[in-house]
Amino acid sequence: MRDVFIIGTGMTPFGELWDRSLRDLYVEAALAAIDDAAVDRLDSMYVGCMTSGLFVGQEHIGALMADYLGRTPIPATRVESACASGGIAVRQAYLEIASGASEVVLAGGVEKMNDGADVTSALAAASDQEYEAYQGITFPGLYALIARAHMHRYGTTREQLARVAVKNHRHGALNPKAQFQFEITIDQVLNSTQVADPLRLLDCSPVTDGAAAVILASAEVAGKLKGHPAVKITASAQASDTFALHNRQDLTHLGAVQRAGELAFIQAGRTIDDIDVVELHDCFTIAELCAMEALGIAEPGKAAALVETGETTLGGRLPINTSGGLKAKGHPVGASGVAQIVELTTQLRGTAGKRQVEGARLALAQNMGGTGASCTVHILEGAA
């Protein structure tokens, strides 16, 4: 397998983008990544997108985006794995270059969620329709079950969940492309509208439009470029878990996250102690805690304490979700995994501005679908 590098990144603002269509968003991010990479060659492209058919009535979007980007006849493939669609699009591009099949590949993600679809029903397509959705439970309800189980087993408190949201909004306030560029307080979280007990509105990621893209290249191509220092992808791993939540032996454990993390650490020859900055899939505040524990950042039941003591905040031992995470940056589901890679590449280039993690050399991105039925983990390494 050949080495693979990130040579370009692009991203739209995240938010309610009423003046831009699905194709507009993807092309805006893709063109920005191409310009950032300072290359015109593309051998193929991937589009991470979860629910374009339900949200905007548009399928066959691989070919659509290649056409609108002006890149036909290159191969263009849509990747769908619920909220992990973007991360797995990056993984497919990585594998294509690592295998020697291509030299330069575009991996993007996009979602247009504010154009009139029933968002709850559309997102429920990523759950088990027969055993979950048809029985009336939504994703906030499923993650509420996880939160209740975590609180019962480990004594996690409602206030500790709120601290995850507060931290991520603090980071998001420093991100000019975040949907929510403002800080919040613990009291605001606790007093926000109840969605599914114990989760409240400010525990939940928002409905978001947006797109993100990265250009991946072989070492030969990356070595000839004179722009940004190339960021190496030292590991790309993927795993699956039981689809329906009721089939899990432990509601608080994300098995696919643990397995993908283990595989990534083996591939990179690293451990969690080597990582300087992390982007985690915080679709709900409880998800960040469970992902931290599955990756070994904290022992089971101990993640909340790390958040509480500030270890995962900018300036702490291991900053998590410096972008603001899905909670504050926004969660256009097909784009979120790619946006994580964009943020970490920015960190490893040393160009993250006020949210820069000083001396960041190694970074980890964890992106999952549904209640963790699919997961991908990437480890990135900056230049020496």
C-alpha positions as CSV (number, residue, x, y, z in Angstrom):
1,M,0.0,0.0,0.0
2,R,1.3,3.4,-0.9
3,D,1.4,6.5,1.3
4,V,-1.5,9.0,0.9
5,F,-1.5,12.7,1.6
6,I,-4.0,15.4,1.9
7,I,-3.0,18.3,-0.4
8,G,-6.1,20.5,-0.4
9,T,-9.2,21.3,1.6
10,G,-12.3,23.2,1.0
11,M,-15.5,23.9,3.0
12,T,-18.6,26.0,2.8
13,P,-20.0,27.8,5.8
14,F,-22.4,25.5,7.7
15,G,-25.9,26.6,8.6
16,E,-29.3,27.3,7.0
17,L,-28.1,28.1,3.5
18,W,-31.3,28.9,1.7
19,D,-29.6,30.5,-1.3
20,R,-27.5,27.5,-2.3
21,S,-28.6,24.1,-3.7
22,L,-27.2,20.7,-3.1
23,R,-25.0,20.9,-6.2
24,D,-24.0,24.5,-5.4
25,L,-22.7,23.5,-2.0
26,Y,-20.7,20.5,-3.2
27,V,-19.1,22.4,-6.1
28,E,-18.2,25.4,-3.9
29,A,-16.3,23.1,-1.5
30,A,-14.7,21.0,-4.3
31,L,-13.5,24.1,-6.1
32,A,-12.0,25.5,-2.9
33,A,-10.2,22.2,-2.3
34,I,-8.9,22.1,-5.9
35,D,-7.7,25.7,-5.6
36,D,-6.1,25.0,-2.2
37,A,-4.2,22.0,-3.6
38,A,-3.1,24.0,-6.7
39,V,-3.6,21.0,-8.9
40,D,-6.0,20.6,-11.8
41,R,-5.8,16.9,-12.2
42,L,-8.5,14.6,-10.8
43,D,-8.5,10.9,-11.5
44,S,-11.8,10.2,-9.7
45,M,-14.2,11.6,-7.1
46,Y,-16.4,10.5,-4.2
47,V,-19.5,12.2,-2.8
48,G,-20.5,11.4,0.7
49,C,-24.3,12.0,1.1
50,M,-26.9,10.3,3.3
51,T,-30.3,11.4,2.2
52,S,-30.4,13.6,-0.9
53,G,-33.3,11.5,-2.2
54,L,-35.4,12.3,0.8
55,F,-34.3,15.8,1.5
56,V,-34.3,17.2,-2.1
57,G,-35.6,14.4,-4.3
58,Q,-32.2,13.9,-6.0
59,E,-30.4,10.6,-6.4
60,H,-27.6,9.7,-8.8
61,I,-25.5,12.4,-7.4
62,G,-22.1,11.1,-8.2
63,A,-22.7,11.8,-11.9
64,L,-24.6,15.0,-11.1
65,M,-21.7,16.4,-9.1
66,A,-19.1,15.4,-11.7
67,D,-21.2,17.1,-14.4
68,Y,-21.8,20.3,-12.4
69,L,-18.1,20.4,-11.4
70,G,-17.1,20.1,-15.1
71,R,-15.2,16.9,-14.4
72,T,-16.8,14.3,-16.7
73,P,-15.9,11.7,-17.7
74,I,-13.9,10.8,-14.5
75,P,-15.5,8.1,-12.3
76,A,-17.8,9.7,-9.7
77,T,-19.2,7.6,-6.9
78,R,-21.7,8.4,-4.2
79,V,-21.0,6.9,-0.7
80,E,-23.8,6.3,1.8
81,S,-23.3,5.1,5.4
82,A,-25.7,7.4,7.3
83,C,-23.8,10.1,9.2
84,A,-20.5,8.3,8.4
85,S,-21.0,8.9,4.7
86,G,-18.4,11.6,4.5
87,G,-15.7,9.8,6.5
88,I,-16.1,6.7,4.4
89,A,-15.9,8.8,1.2
90,V,-12.5,9.9,2.4
91,R,-11.6,6.3,3.2
92,Q,-12.6,5.1,-0.3
93,A,-10.5,7.9,-1.9
94,Y,-7.6,6.9,0.4
95,L,-7.9,3.2,-0.6
96,E,-7.9,4.1,-4.3
97,I,-4.7,6.0,-4.1
98,A,-3.1,3.6,-1.6
99,S,-3.8,0.7,-4.1
100,G,-2.1,2.5,-6.9
101,A,-5.3,2.8,-9.0
102,S,-5.2,6.7,-9.0
103,E,-2.9,9.6,-8.2
104,V,-5.3,12.4,-7.3
105,V,-8.8,11.9,-5.9
106,L,-11.4,14.3,-4.6
107,A,-13.4,13.2,-1.6
108,G,-16.3,15.4,-0.6
109,G,-19.5,15.3,1.5
110,V,-22.7,17.3,1.2
111,E,-26.2,17.6,2.6
112,K,-29.0,20.0,2.1
113,M,-31.3,19.5,5.1
114,N,-33.4,22.6,5.2
115,D,-35.4,22.4,1.9
116,G,-38.7,21.2,3.3
117,A,-38.3,17.4,4.0
118,D,-39.5,15.9,7.3
119,V,-36.0,15.8,8.9
120,T,-37.0,13.4,11.6
121,S,-38.4,10.9,9.2
122,A,-35.4,11.3,6.8
123,L,-32.8,10.7,9.5
124,A,-34.9,7.8,10.8
125,A,-34.0,6.0,7.6
126,A,-30.6,5.3,9.2
127,S,-32.3,3.4,12.1
128,D,-34.0,0.0,12.0
129,Q,-37.3,0.7,10.3
130,E,-39.1,-2.4,11.6
131,Y,-37.8,-2.5,15.2
132,E,-37.1,1.2,15.9
133,A,-38.6,3.8,13.6
134,Y,-42.0,2.0,13.1
135,Q,-42.3,1.8,16.9
136,G,-42.0,5.5,17.2
137,I,-38.5,6.0,18.5
138,T,-36.3,8.7,17.0
139,F,-32.6,9.2,17.1
140,P,-32.9,11.6,20.0
141,G,-34.9,8.9,21.7
142,L,-32.2,6.3,21.0
143,Y,-29.4,8.4,22.3
144,A,-31.5,9.3,25.3
145,L,-31.6,5.5,26.1
146,I,-27.8,5.5,25.8
147,A,-27.6,8.5,28.1
148,R,-29.9,7.0,30.7
149,A,-27.9,3.7,30.6
150,H,-24.7,5.7,31.1
151,M,-26.1,7.7,34.0
152,H,-27.4,4.5,35.6
153,R,-24.2,2.5,35.2
154,Y,-21.6,5.2,35.9
155,G,-23.4,8.0,37.7
156,T,-22.9,10.5,34.9
157,T,-24.9,13.6,35.7
158,R,-27.1,15.9,33.7
159,E,-24.7,18.7,34.3
160,Q,-21.8,16.7,32.9
161,L,-23.6,16.2,29.7
162,A,-24.2,19.9,29.5
163,R,-20.5,20.6,29.8
164,V,-19.9,18.8,26.5
165,A,-22.2,21.2,24.7
166,V,-20.7,24.2,26.6
167,K,-17.1,23.2,25.6
168,N,-18.0,22.6,21.9
169,H,-19.8,26.0,21.7
170,R,-16.8,27.6,23.2
171,H,-14.7,26.2,20.3
172,G,-17.3,26.9,17.7
173,A,-17.3,30.5,18.7
174,L,-13.8,30.6,17.3
175,N,-14.7,29.0,14.0
176,P,-15.8,31.4,11.2
177,K,-17.6,28.6,9.3
178,A,-19.5,27.2,12.3
179,Q,-23.3,27.3,12.3
180,F,-23.3,28.5,15.9
181,Q,-20.6,31.0,16.6
182,F,-21.5,31.8,20.2
183,E,-20.9,30.4,23.7
184,I,-23.6,28.9,25.9
185,T,-23.8,28.2,29.7
186,I,-24.6,25.1,31.6
187,D,-27.9,26.7,32.8
188,Q,-28.9,27.4,29.2
189,V,-28.4,23.7,28.3
190,L,-30.3,22.5,31.4
191,N,-33.2,24.9,30.8
192,S,-33.5,24.4,27.0
193,T,-36.5,22.5,25.6
194,Q,-36.6,18.8,26.5
195,V,-36.4,16.6,23.4
196,A,-36.0,13.1,24.8
197,D,-35.4,12.8,28.5
198,P,-32.6,13.4,29.6
199,L,-31.5,15.1,26.4
200,R,-32.5,18.7,25.8
201,L,-32.3,20.9,22.7
202,L,-28.8,22.1,23.4
203,D,-27.6,18.5,23.8
204,C,-28.5,17.9,20.1
205,S,-26.6,18.8,16.9
206,P,-28.6,21.0,14.6
207,V,-30.2,20.6,11.2
208,T,-27.6,21.9,8.8
209,D,-26.8,22.6,5.1
210,G,-23.2,22.4,4.0
211,A,-20.4,20.7,2.2
212,A,-16.7,19.9,2.7
213,A,-14.0,18.4,0.4
214,V,-10.4,17.2,0.5
215,I,-8.0,16.4,-2.3
216,L,-5.9,13.3,-1.7
217,A,-2.7,12.4,-3.6
218,S,0.1,9.9,-3.8
219,A,3.5,10.7,-2.3
220,E,4.9,11.3,-5.8
221,V,2.3,14.1,-6.6
222,A,2.4,15.6,-3.1
223,G,6.2,15.8,-3.2
224,K,6.1,18.1,-6.2
225,L,3.8,20.7,-4.7
226,K,5.1,23.9,-3.2
227,G,2.0,25.2,-1.4
228,H,0.8,23.9,2.0
229,P,2.8,21.2,3.7
230,A,1.1,17.9,2.9
231,V,-0.6,16.0,5.7
232,K,-0.2,12.3,5.7
233,I,-3.0,9.9,6.3
234,T,-1.2,7.2,8.4
235,A,-4.3,5.1,9.1
236,S,-7.8,4.6,7.7
237,A,-10.0,2.0,9.4
238,Q,-13.7,1.1,9.3
239,A,-15.9,-1.3,11.4
240,S,-19.6,-2.2,12.0
241,D,-21.8,-3.0,14.9
242,T,-25.3,-4.4,15.5
243,F,-27.7,-2.2,13.6
244,A,-30.6,-1.9,16.1
245,L,-29.7,-0.6,19.6
246,H,-31.7,-3.3,21.4
247,N,-29.2,-6.0,20.1
248,R,-26.3,-4.4,22.0
249,Q,-25.1,-6.2,25.1
250,D,-24.1,-2.9,26.5
251,L,-26.0,0.3,25.4
252,T,-23.1,2.5,26.6
253,H,-20.4,0.8,24.5
254,L,-19.8,1.7,20.8
255,G,-18.2,-1.5,19.5
256,A,-17.6,-0.3,16.0
257,V,-15.8,2.8,17.3
258,Q,-13.6,0.6,19.5
259,R,-12.7,-1.8,16.7
260,A,-12.1,1.0,14.1
261,G,-9.9,2.7,16.6
262,E,-7.9,-0.4,17.4
263,L,-7.3,-1.1,13.7
264,A,-6.3,2.5,13.0
265,F,-3.8,2.5,15.9
266,I,-2.3,-0.7,14.7
267,Q,-2.0,0.6,11.1
268,A,-0.4,3.9,12.2
269,G,1.8,2.3,14.8
270,R,0.5,4.7,17.4
271,T,-1.6,4.8,20.6
272,I,-4.1,7.2,21.9
273,D,-1.4,8.8,24.0
274,D,0.4,10.0,20.9
275,I,-2.6,12.0,19.6
276,D,-2.6,15.8,20.0
277,V,-6.1,16.8,18.8
278,V,-9.3,14.9,18.1
279,E,-12.5,15.4,16.1
280,L,-15.3,13.1,17.5
281,H,-18.8,12.4,16.3
282,D,-20.9,14.4,18.9
283,C,-24.3,14.2,17.3
284,F,-25.6,14.3,20.9
285,T,-23.6,15.2,24.0
286,I,-23.7,11.6,25.2
287,A,-22.2,10.4,21.9
288,E,-19.0,12.3,22.6
289,L,-18.5,10.7,26.0
290,C,-19.2,7.2,24.7
291,A,-16.8,7.7,21.7
292,M,-14.1,8.9,24.1
293,E,-14.4,5.8,26.1
294,A,-14.6,3.5,23.1
295,L,-11.3,5.0,21.7
296,G,-9.5,4.7,25.0
297,I,-9.3,8.4,25.7
298,A,-11.0,7.6,29.0
299,E,-11.9,4.4,30.9
300,P,-15.6,3.4,30.8
301,G,-17.6,5.9,32.8
302,K,-14.7,8.4,33.2
303,A,-15.1,10.6,30.1
304,A,-17.4,13.1,31.7
305,A,-14.7,13.8,34.4
306,L,-12.2,14.7,31.7
307,V,-14.6,17.2,30.2
308,E,-15.4,18.6,33.6
309,T,-11.7,19.2,34.5
310,G,-11.0,20.9,31.1
311,E,-8.7,18.3,29.7
312,T,-10.6,18.2,26.4
313,T,-10.9,22.0,26.0
314,L,-8.5,24.1,24.0
315,G,-5.4,24.4,26.2
316,G,-6.1,21.1,27.8
317,R,-4.3,17.8,27.6
318,L,-6.2,16.5,24.6
319,P,-8.5,19.1,22.8
320,I,-11.6,17.5,21.3
321,N,-13.8,19.1,18.7
322,T,-11.8,22.2,18.2
323,S,-14.0,23.0,15.2
324,G,-17.0,23.2,17.5
325,G,-18.0,19.6,16.7
326,L,-21.3,18.6,15.2
327,K,-22.9,20.4,18.1
328,A,-21.7,23.9,17.2
329,K,-20.1,23.7,13.8
330,G,-23.2,22.0,12.5
331,H,-24.1,18.5,11.2
332,P,-24.9,18.3,7.5
333,V,-24.9,14.6,7.8
334,G,-23.1,13.6,4.6
335,A,-20.5,16.3,5.0
336,S,-19.6,16.0,8.7
337,G,-16.9,13.3,8.3
338,V,-15.1,15.3,5.6
339,A,-15.4,18.5,7.7
340,Q,-13.6,16.7,10.5
341,I,-10.7,15.9,8.2
342,V,-10.7,19.6,7.0
343,E,-10.4,20.8,10.6
344,L,-7.6,18.4,11.5
345,T,-5.7,19.2,8.4
346,T,-6.0,22.9,9.3
347,Q,-4.7,22.1,12.8
348,L,-1.7,20.1,11.5
349,R,-0.9,22.9,9.0
350,G,-0.8,25.3,12.0
351,T,-3.4,27.6,10.4
352,A,-6.4,27.2,12.8
353,G,-6.0,30.7,14.2
354,K,-7.5,31.3,17.6
355,R,-8.5,27.6,17.9
356,Q,-5.0,26.3,17.1
357,V,-3.6,23.5,19.2
358,E,0.0,24.5,19.7
359,G,2.5,21.9,18.4
360,A,-0.2,19.6,17.0
361,R,1.5,16.8,15.0
362,L,-0.9,13.9,15.2
363,A,-4.7,14.0,14.9
364,L,-7.6,11.5,15.0
365,A,-11.0,11.8,13.4
366,Q,-13.9,9.5,14.3
367,N,-17.1,9.5,12.3
368,M,-20.1,7.2,12.8
369,G,-23.5,6.4,11.4
370,G,-26.8,5.8,13.2
371,T,-26.2,4.7,16.8
372,G,-22.8,3.5,15.9
373,A,-23.6,0.7,13.5
374,S,-20.9,2.0,11.2
375,C,-17.7,3.9,12.0
376,T,-14.6,5.1,10.4
377,V,-11.4,6.4,12.1
378,H,-8.6,8.2,10.5
379,I,-5.2,9.2,11.9
380,L,-3.4,12.1,10.3
381,E,0.2,13.2,10.7
382,G,1.6,16.7,10.0
383,A,5.0,17.6,8.6
384,A,8.0,17.5,11.0
